[in-house]
C-alpha cells in the first residue's frame, strides 16, 4: 500500500509542505470508504483486474475489485473533491476550481486551471477531458497541452447541464442532459448543437449509453427511466420507479438483457428489457446510491453510497437476482470514542453515532470488521430486515474500555451508552455484543426511584475479571464481567457529585475515583473504606 501524505497546493505538490511540521502530518483515513461523489472504475489488462477509485473527502483511494484490497491513497487536495473520473492512463479529480490528473494514483501529471466555479461533471474523451462547472460552463481540455480546446457557456435558465455521456460510435459527439429535462447532442469538433430532444420535462439526473447502438438510458428526478433512440428521436421504452429519483443507470453485458437503476433511498432495481418489466430489486444501501456500475462481461455490480460503504454484488441466485459478494464499510455516523486495543498499536476500536462498535486495523483494511450495533434485544434485532428501522437499537456508545487478558474466554469490552443506566459487554474474540447488561440492584426498574441517573465512566481491571462503573449519582460499583454479578460498592455513595473517572492498579490493590468537585479518592480494592483523599481546586 502506498501513501504520499502530501497536500496538493495550487502550484506543485510540495508548495504547502516547505514550512509544515512532519510530526502531525496526515497519514491516511481509517474507516472512510466512500461519500456522495460517484466512484470510477477501469480494467487493467496487465493486472487482469479492475481498479476502483472512491472519493473520501479531500483525497481518494484505489482498490482492487478482486479482494477490495487498498492499493493507493491519493494526496490531500486543497478542498473537497467534487468530481472523479478515470481513463486508461489517468485518474482525474476536481477540487477547488482545478482539475488534477494523476498517474498510478499518486503521481501528479497535469493540472487544469481556469474554471471560476467548482467542477461537478468530468468525462474523459480520448485525448481530451470534458468538464462542466457550477457556472454552467463546459470546457474541453487538451490533456497533453493543458490548454482549453473548446469553451461553451450555456444559459442556465434555458439549459442547465446536469449530466453528460459519450455514446459509442458517435464520433466527436456527446449528449448533454439538463435540469429542464431537455437533451442536446453536441459536436465538440465543429462546436455546434447537432440536435435537441424535448425530454420528459423532469430534471435529467444521469445518462448511460446502452450496449445497443444509438440507444441511451436517461434517468430523471421523478423516477422515470427513458430508453431513447438518438438516431430517430424515438422513445423505445419508459419505466418508472416509485422510490425516488434515479441516481445511476448501468447495463449488464454478460448475457441477460438487464438494466440496473439506482435510487436516492438506497434501492437498486433490475429491469428485464425483453419482457419490459421489473425483474427484481434489492435494498443495497441505507442512504442514496451514488455509484452503480456493472462490470464488463461479468455478472458483477459495484455500488457505493454516502453511508460510507462500497459493495460488490454477484448475479448467481436461482431467480437471477444479486447477492452481496464483498463489502467495505465504516461508521455511518461520526465516531464518538476511539481506543487502541492491546499493546501492538495495530488495532483500534471505534464507537460511532450509529450505535456500532467497529474494529479498524492500521496495517490493512482486510482486517477491519464490525462488531454489530448495540441492541436491547440482540436476537430480535437480528431477525428483522437489515434496512428496517430498529426500534430496539440502543443509544450510541460514548465511552468504552477493553483488555486483552482472557479475551478468548469471556467478554472483554465494557461500554457506556448515552443517557442510559445500562452498561453493555462485548466480546472481541467472538466479534459481537455480549449477553450482560450491568445495572446495580438499586437502579433496576423494580427498585429504582431516581430515573435521572446515568453511567459516566467505566474501567476494566487488568486481569479482565471485574468492571468498575461510576454513575452521575456519585455511586461506584464493581461487577464480575464473566457472570455479570454485582460484587461490591465503594462508599455510600462514593462521591457527592457525578463520578468523572475511575481506574485500578495492575495488581488490583487500589481503586482511584474522581468526581466533578475536584475530589480524588483512593479505595482498597477488596475491603470497605477510604485510604486517601486528595482535593484539587481550580
C-alpha positions in Angstrom: 0.0 0.0 0.0 1.3 3.4 -1.0 0.7 6.7 0.7 2.3 10.1 0.0 0.9 12.0 2.9 1.3 15.2 0.9 -1.0 18.1 0.4 -1.9 19.3 -3.1 -1.5 23.0 -3.4 -2.5 25.4 -6.1 1.0 25.1 -7.5 3.1 22.0 -7.2 2.7 19.2 -4.7 5.3 20.4 -2.3 4.3 24.1 -2.1 2.4 23.6 1.1 4.9 21.4 2.8 8.0 23.5 2.9 7.3 25.1 6.3 5.0 22.5 7.8 5.7 20.1 10.7 6.2 16.5 9.9 5.1 15.3 13.4 1.4 15.6 12.9 1.3 15.2 9.1 -1.8 13.3 7.9 -1.1 9.7 7.1 -4.5 8.2 5.9 -8.1 7.9 6.9 -9.3 4.7 8.7 -12.8 3.6 8.1 -13.5 6.1 5.4 -14.7 4.3 2.3 -16.9 6.5 0.2 -19.1 9.6 0.1 -21.7 11.1 -2.3 -19.2 11.6 -5.2 -19.6 8.7 -7.7 -16.7 6.3 -7.9 -14.9 5.3 -11.1 -13.5 2.0 -12.3 -11.2 0.8 -15.1 -9.9 -2.6 -16.2 -6.1 -3.1 -16.1 -5.1 -5.8 -18.6 -1.6 -6.2 -17.0 -3.2 -6.9 -13.6 -6.1 -8.8 -15.1 -8.2 -7.0 -12.5 -10.5 -4.0 -12.2 -9.3 -0.9 -10.2 -11.8 1.0 -8.2 -11.3 4.6 -7.2 -13.5 6.1 -4.5 -13.6 9.6 -3.1 -13.1 10.2 0.7 -13.5 14.0 1.0 -10.2 15.7 0.2 -8.5 12.5 -1.0 -9.2 9.4 -3.0 -8.5 5.7 -2.5 -7.7 3.0 -5.1 -8.9 -0.6 -4.5 -8.7 -3.9 -6.5 -12.1 -5.4 -7.3 -10.8 -8.9 -6.7 -10.4 -8.6 -2.9 -11.2 -5.0 -2.2 -7.5 -4.6 -1.3 -6.4 -1.0 -0.8 -3.6 -0.1 -3.3 -3.1 3.6 -3.0 -4.3 6.6 -1.0 -4.2 9.8 -3.1 -2.6 13.1 -1.8 -4.7 15.5 0.1 -6.4 18.2 -2.0 -6.8 21.8 -1.0 -10.6 21.4 -0.8 -13.3 18.7 -1.1 -13.2 16.6 -4.3 -16.3 17.4 -6.3 -15.9 15.0 -9.3 -13.9 11.9 -10.2 -13.2 10.1 -13.4 -10.7 7.6 -14.9 -9.4 6.6 -18.3 -6.7 4.0 -19.2 -3.9 6.4 -18.3 -5.0 8.9 -15.7 -7.3 9.4 -12.7 -8.9 12.9 -12.7 -10.1 14.7 -9.7 -11.8 18.1 -9.4 -11.2 20.3 -6.4 -11.2 24.0 -5.6 -11.9 25.0 -9.2 -8.9 23.0 -10.5 -8.7 19.6 -12.2 -5.8 17.3 -11.4 -4.6 14.3 -13.5 -2.8 11.5 -11.6 -0.8 8.6 -12.8 -0.7 5.3 -10.7 -3.0 7.0 -8.1 -0.2 9.2 -6.7 1.9 11.0 -9.3 0.6 14.3 -10.4 0.9 14.7 -14.2 -1.3 17.6 -15.2 -3.3 20.5 -13.6 -6.1 22.3 -15.5 -6.9 25.7 -14.2 -9.4 28.3 -15.5 -12.8 27.3 -14.0 -14.4 30.1 -12.0 -16.7 27.7 -10.0 -16.3 24.1 -8.7 -16.4 21.4 -11.4 -19.2 18.8 -10.8 -19.0 16.7 -14.1 -16.0 15.1 -15.7 -15.8 12.9 -18.8 -12.5 11.6 -20.4 -12.8 11.9 -24.1 -9.8 10.3 -25.9 -7.0 12.9 -25.8 -9.4 15.4 -24.2 -11.2 15.9 -20.9 -14.6 17.4 -20.8 -15.5 19.4 -17.6 -18.7 21.2 -16.6 -18.6 23.6 -13.6 -21.4 25.1 -11.4 -21.3 28.3 -13.6 -22.8 26.1 -16.4 -19.6 26.4 -18.4 -18.5 23.4 -20.5 -14.8 23.3 -21.2 -12.9 20.7 -23.4 -9.3 20.4 -22.3 -6.4 19.2 -24.3 -4.8 16.8 -21.8 -1.3 16.8 -23.1 -1.0 20.6 -23.6 -3.1 21.5 -20.6 -5.0 24.0 -22.8 -8.6 24.8 -23.5 -9.7 23.2 -26.7 -13.3 24.5 -26.6 -15.3 26.6 -24.2 -19.1 26.9 -24.2 -21.3 28.9 -21.9 -25.0 27.8 -21.6 -27.8 29.9 -20.4 -28.8 28.4 -17.0 -32.5 29.5 -17.4 -32.8 27.6 -20.7 -30.3 24.7 -20.4 -28.6 23.9 -17.0 -26.3 21.0 -17.6 -26.8 18.2 -15.1 -25.5 15.1 -16.9 -23.3 14.1 -19.9 -22.2 11.0 -21.7 -20.5 9.8 -24.9 -22.5 7.3 -27.0 -20.2 4.7 -28.6 -19.6 5.2 -32.4 -20.7 8.8 -32.2 -17.5 10.5 -33.4 -16.7 13.8 -31.7 -20.2 13.9 -30.1 -21.5 14.0 -26.6 -25.0 14.0 -25.1 -25.9 16.7 -22.5 -28.8 16.5 -20.1 -30.4 19.5 -18.4 -32.4 20.5 -15.4 -35.2 21.5 -17.7 -35.4 17.9 -19.0 -34.1 18.5 -22.5 -31.2 16.7 -24.1 -28.7 18.0 -26.7 -26.2 16.3 -28.9 -23.1 18.4 -29.2 -20.4 18.1 -31.7 -17.3 19.4 -29.9 -15.1 19.4 -33.0 -17.4 21.6 -35.0 -18.7 23.5 -32.0 -22.4 23.1 -32.8 -25.5 21.5 -31.4 -26.5 18.6 -33.7 -29.9 18.0 -32.3 -32.1 18.9 -29.3 -34.5 16.4 -27.7 -37.6 17.7 -25.9 -37.2 15.3 -23.0 -39.7 14.2 -20.3 -40.0 17.5 -18.5 -38.2 16.4 -15.3 -34.6 17.1 -14.3 -32.2 14.7 -16.0 -30.0 13.1 -13.3 -28.0 10.6 -15.4 -27.4 9.4 -19.0 -26.0 6.0 -19.8 -25.3 4.5 -23.2 -26.7 1.1 -23.7 -24.9 -1.9 -25.4 -27.3 -1.4 -28.3 -26.1 1.2 -30.9 -27.8 4.6 -30.9 -29.7 3.9 -27.6 -29.1 5.7 -24.3 -31.0 5.4 -21.0 -32.0 8.7 -19.4 -32.8 8.9 -15.7 -34.9 11.7 -14.2 -35.6 13.2 -10.9 -39.2 12.0 -10.7 -38.0 8.3 -11.0 -38.7 8.0 -14.8 -36.3 6.0 -16.9 -36.5 6.5 -20.7 -34.7 4.4 -23.3 -34.2 6.8 -26.2 -33.0 6.1 -29.8 -30.8 9.0 -30.6 -30.8 8.4 -34.4 -34.5 8.5 -34.8 -35.6 10.6 -31.8 -37.8 7.7 -30.7 -38.7 6.6 -27.1 -38.3 2.8 -27.1 -39.3 2.1 -23.5 -40.3 4.0 -20.4 -40.1 2.7 -16.8 -41.0 4.4 -13.5 -39.6 3.6 -10.1 -41.6 4.9 -7.2 -38.8 5.1 -4.6 -37.4 8.4 -5.7 -35.0 10.0 -8.3 -32.8 7.9 -10.5 -29.2 8.4 -9.4 -27.3 5.9 -11.6 -28.0 3.6 -14.6 -26.0 0.6 -15.8 -26.4 -2.4 -18.2 -25.4 -6.0 -17.8 -23.2 -7.1 -20.7 -22.7 -10.7 -19.7 -25.8 -12.0 -21.4 -29.1 -11.3 -19.7 -30.9 -8.1 -21.1 -31.0 -6.4 -17.7 -30.8 -2.7 -17.0 -29.8 -1.7 -13.4 -31.2 1.6 -11.9 -30.2 3.0 -8.6 -32.4 5.2 -6.4 -32.0 8.0 -3.8 -33.3 5.9 -1.0 -30.8 3.0 -1.4 -32.9 0.8 -3.6 -31.5 -0.9 -6.8 -33.9 -2.2 -9.4 -33.3 -4.7 -12.2 -35.4 -4.3 -15.4 -35.8 -7.0 -18.0 -35.7 -5.2 -21.3 -37.1 -8.2 -23.3 -40.2 -8.5 -21.1 -40.3 -4.8 -20.4 -41.0 -5.2 -16.7 -39.1 -5.3 -13.4 -37.1 -8.5 -12.8 -36.1 -7.8 -9.2 -34.9 -5.3 -6.7 -32.8 -5.1 -3.5 -32.1 -2.7 -0.8 -28.4 -2.1 -1.4 -27.6 0.8 1.0 -29.0 2.7 3.9 -28.5 6.0 2.0 -28.7 7.2 -1.6 -26.8 5.0 -4.1 -24.0 7.2 -5.5 -22.5 4.6 -7.8 -23.9 1.6 -9.7 -21.7 0.1 -12.3 -21.9 -3.3 -14.0 -18.6 -4.9 -14.8 -18.0 -5.6 -18.5 -18.8 -9.2 -19.5 -19.0 -10.2 -15.8 -22.1 -10.9 -13.6 -21.0 -8.3 -11.1 -22.5 -5.0 -9.9 -20.5 -2.4 -7.9 -22.2 0.2 -5.7 -21.2 2.9 -3.3 -23.2 5.3 -1.1 -22.8 8.2 1.3 -23.5 5.7 4.1 -19.7 5.1 3.9 -19.8 1.7 2.3 -19.0 0.1 -1.1 -20.3 -3.3 -2.1 -19.8 -5.8 -4.9 -22.8 -7.9 -5.9 -22.9 -11.1 -8.0 -25.8 -12.3 -10.1 -25.8 -16.0 -9.2 -29.1 -16.5 -7.5 -31.7 -19.1 -8.8 -34.0 -16.3 -9.8 -31.1 -14.3 -11.5 -31.1 -12.0 -8.5 -28.0 -10.5 -6.9 -26.3 -11.3 -3.6 -23.5 -9.5 -1.8 -20.1 -10.8 -2.6 -17.8 -8.3 -0.9 -18.1 -5.2 1.3 -16.0 -2.5 2.7 -17.7 -0.2 5.2 -17.2 2.2 8.1 -19.3 4.1 10.5 -22.4 5.8 9.0 -22.2 8.5 11.7 -19.2 10.4 13.2 -17.0 8.4 15.7 -17.6 9.3 19.3 -14.9 7.3 21.1 -11.8 5.5 19.8 -9.2 3.4 21.7 -6.2 1.3 20.9 -6.9 -2.4 21.7 -3.9 -4.3 23.1 -0.2 -3.2 23.1 0.6 -3.8 19.5 -0.7 -0.5 18.3 -2.2 -2.1 15.2 -5.9 -2.4 16.3 -8.3 0.4 17.0 -11.8 0.1 18.5 -14.2 2.8 17.5 -17.8 3.6 18.6 -19.9 5.9 16.4 -23.2 7.7 16.4 -24.7 4.7 14.5 -24.6 2.7 17.8 -22.0 0.4 16.2 -18.7 -0.8 17.6 -16.1 -1.4 14.9 -12.5 -2.7 14.7 -10.0 -0.9 12.4 -6.5 -2.2 11.5 -3.7 0.2 10.9 -2.0 -2.4 8.8 -4.6 -3.4 6.2 -8.3 -2.8 5.7 -8.7 -6.5 5.2 -8.7 -6.9 9.0 -11.4 -4.3 9.6 -14.6 -5.7 11.0 -17.9 -4.7 12.6 -19.0 -6.0 16.0 -22.6 -5.0 15.3 -24.9 -2.4 16.7 -25.9 -2.2 20.3 -29.4 -3.5 20.9 -31.7 -4.1 23.9 -32.5 -7.5 22.4 -29.8 -8.7 20.0 -31.7 -11.8 18.8 -34.9 -9.9 17.9 -32.8 -7.2 16.1 -31.0 -9.9 14.0 -34.3 -11.3 12.8 -35.6 -8.1 11.4 -34.9 -6.8 7.9 -31.5 -5.1 7.9 -32.7 -1.8 6.5 -35.9 -1.5 8.6 -35.8 0.9 11.5 -34.6 -1.0 14.6 -36.8 0.0 17.5 -34.6 -2.0 19.9 -31.4 -0.2 19.0 -29.6 1.3 22.0 -28.3 4.9 22.1 -24.7 5.5 20.8 -21.7 4.3 22.8 -19.9 7.4 24.3 -17.2 5.6 26.2 -15.7 2.1 26.5 -12.8 0.2 27.9 -11.1 -3.0 26.8 -8.4 -5.5 27.9 -6.7 -8.4 26.0 -6.4 -10.7 29.0 -8.8 -13.7 28.8 -10.4 -12.2 25.7 -10.9 -15.7 24.3 -12.8 -16.9 27.4 -15.3 -14.2 28.1 -16.4 -10.7 27.3 -13.5 -8.2 27.5 -15.1 -4.9 26.5 -17.4 -2.7 28.6 -19.3 0.2 27.0 -21.4 3.1 28.3 -24.3 4.5 26.3 -25.6 8.0 26.0 -28.3 8.8 28.5 -29.0 5.2 29.9 -28.1 3.4 33.1 -27.1 0.1 31.4 -23.5 -0.9 30.7 -23.1 -3.4 27.9 -20.4 -6.0 27.5 -18.8 -7.1 24.2 -16.5 -9.9 23.0 -13.6 -9.0 20.8 -12.8 -12.7 20.1 -16.4 -13.6 19.2 -16.8 -10.2 17.4 -20.2 -9.5 18.8 -22.2 -7.9 21.6 -22.2 -9.8 24.9 -25.3 -11.0 26.9 -24.8 -9.0 30.0 -26.5 -5.6 30.9 -24.8 -4.4 34.0 -27.2 -2.5 36.3 -26.9 -2.1 40.1 -29.8 -3.5 42.0 -30.8 -0.1 43.4 -31.2 1.2 39.8 -33.2 -1.8 38.4 -36.8 -1.0 37.5 -38.4 -2.6 40.5 -36.2 -0.7 43.0 -35.4 2.5 41.0 -36.5 5.8 42.3 -34.0 8.1 40.6 -34.6 7.9 36.8 -32.1 10.7 36.0 -29.0 8.7 36.9 -26.8 7.6 34.1 -23.4 5.9 33.8 -20.5 8.4 33.5 -17.2 6.3 33.5 -16.0 2.7 33.3 -12.8 0.7 33.6 -11.7 -2.9 33.4 -9.2 -4.5 35.7 -6.0 -5.7 34.2 -7.0 -9.3 34.9 -10.2 -8.7 33.0 -12.4 -10.3 35.7 -14.0 -7.1 37.0 -15.5 -3.9 35.6 -15.9 -0.8 37.8 -18.5 1.7 36.8 -19.2 5.2 38.0 -22.6 7.0 37.9 -23.9 10.5 37.9 -25.4 10.0 41.3 -21.9 9.5 42.8 -22.2 5.7 43.1 -19.2 3.5 42.3 -20.0 -0.2 41.6 -17.9 -3.3 40.8 -19.2 -6.2 38.7 -17.8 -9.5 37.6 -17.7 -9.2 33.8 -17.8 -13.0 33.2 -21.1 -13.6 35.1 -22.5 -10.1 35.3 -23.0 -10.4 39.0 -22.6 -7.3 41.3 -19.6 -7.8 43.6 -19.0 -4.6 45.6 -20.0 -1.0 46.2 -17.5 1.7 47.2 -18.8 4.2 49.7 -22.5 5.1 50.2 -22.2 6.8 47.8 -18.6 7.1 46.8 -18.9 10.8 45.9 -21.4 13.6 46.4 -21.3 14.5 42.7 -21.0 12.6 39.5 -18.0 10.3 39.2 -15.9 11.5 36.3 -13.2 8.9 36.1 -12.1 5.6 37.7 -9.0 3.4 37.4 -7.5 0.5 39.2 -3.9 -0.6 39.6 -2.3 -3.5 37.8 -2.4 -5.8 41.0 -6.0 -5.0 42.0 -4.9 -3.4 45.2 -6.4 0.1 44.8 -9.3 1.8 43.0 -8.9 5.5 42.3 -12.0 7.6 41.5 -12.5 11.3 40.8 -15.6 13.5 40.8 -16.8 16.8 39.4 -16.0 18.6 42.7 -12.3 18.0 42.2 -12.0 15.3 44.8 -9.8 12.3 44.2 -10.4 9.2 46.4 -8.2 6.0 46.8 -10.2 2.9 47.8 -8.9 -0.6 48.8 -10.0 -2.9 46.0 -11.5 -5.7 48.3 -12.1 -4.0 51.7 -14.5 -1.3 52.5 -13.3 2.2 53.5 -11.3 5.0 52.1 -7.5 5.1 52.1 -6.7 8.6 51.0 -8.5 11.8 49.9 -7.0 14.4 47.6 -8.8 17.6 46.8 -8.0 19.8 43.8 -9.1 23.4 43.5 -9.4 25.2 40.1 
